[in-house]
């Protein structure tokens, strides 16, 4: 496209917090410590990102990433949601809910 992007334009973040969902739902987004290395490497490869950061606290889960080259404005909400929960986002009456993938 000929337009150069800055380093900050190539950084994105996807997250969910206890303000938006209950504790049980939030727990579905966490990755067990024993599985983290493998699952996060798979997620980074799936997204095609240069770097990936996973943060899980008692009230939020976030995935930050840096996309390569001149890519920007990529929406990774659905693939991150799917990778962490094994479910798809389905709109229901203006709200989002998870449904298991088949």
For each residue, the residues with C-beta under 8 A, 3 or more apart:
1: 70
2:
3: 70
4: 70
5: 9 10 70 71 72
6: 9 10
7: 10 11 66
8: 11
9: 5 6 72
10: 5 6 7 66 67 68 69 71 72
11: 7 8 64 65 66 67
12: 64 65 66 67 74 76
13: 62 63 64 65
14: 62 63 76 77 80 81
15: 60 61 62 63
16: 20 21 26 29 60 61 62
17: 20 21 26 59 60
18: 21 22 23 26 58 59 60
19: 59
20: 16 17
21: 16 17 18 25 26
22: 18 25 26
23: 18 26 27
24: 27 28
25: 21 22 28 29 98
26: 16 17 18 21 22 23 29 30 59 60 61
27: 23 24 30
28: 24 25 84 85 87 98
29: 16 25 26 56 61 84 85
30: 26 27 56 61 84
31: 35 36 39 40 54 56 84
32: 35 36
33: 36
34:
35: 31 32 38 39
36: 31 32 33 39 40 54
37: 40 41
38: 35 41 42
39: 31 35 36 42 43 83
40: 31 36 37 43 44 52 54
41: 37 38 44 45
42: 38 39 45 46 83
43: 39 40 46 47 52 63 80 83 84
44: 40 41 47 49 51 52 65
45: 41 42 48
46: 42 43 79 83
47: 43 44 52 65 67 76 79 80
48: 45 67 68
49: 44 52 65 66 67 68
50: 65 66 67 68
51: 44 65 66
52: 40 43 44 47 49 63 64 65
53: 62 63 64 65
54: 31 36 40 61 62 63
55: 60 61 62 63 64
56: 29 30 31 60 61 62
57: 60 61
58: 18
59: 17 18 19 26
60: 15 16 17 18 26 55 56 57
61: 15 16 26 29 30 54 55 56 57 84
62: 13 14 15 16 53 54 55 56
63: 13 14 15 43 52 53 54 55 76 80 84
64: 11 12 13 52 53 55
65: 11 12 13 44 47 49 50 51 52 53 76
66: 7 10 11 12 49 50 51
67: 10 11 12 47 48 49 50 71 72 74
68: 10 48 49 50 71
69: 10
70: 1 3 4 5
71: 5 10 67 68 74
72: 5 9 10 67
73:
74: 12 67 71
75: 78
76: 12 14 47 63 65 79 80
77: 14 80 81 89
78: 75 81 82 88 89
79: 46 47 76 82 83
80: 14 43 47 63 76 77 83 84
81: 14 77 78 84 85 87 88 89 98
82: 78 79 85 86 87 88 101
83: 39 42 43 46 79 80
84: 28 29 30 31 43 61 63 80 81
85: 28 29 81 82 98
86: 82 100 101
87: 28 81 82 98 99 100 101
88: 78 81 82 98 99 100 101
89: 77 78 81 96 97 98
90: 96 97 98 99
91: 94 95 96
92: 95 96 97
93:
94: 91
95: 91 92
96: 89 90 91 92
97: 89 90 92
98: 25 28 81 85 87 88 89 90
99: 87 88 90
100: 86 87 88
101: 82 86 87 88
102:
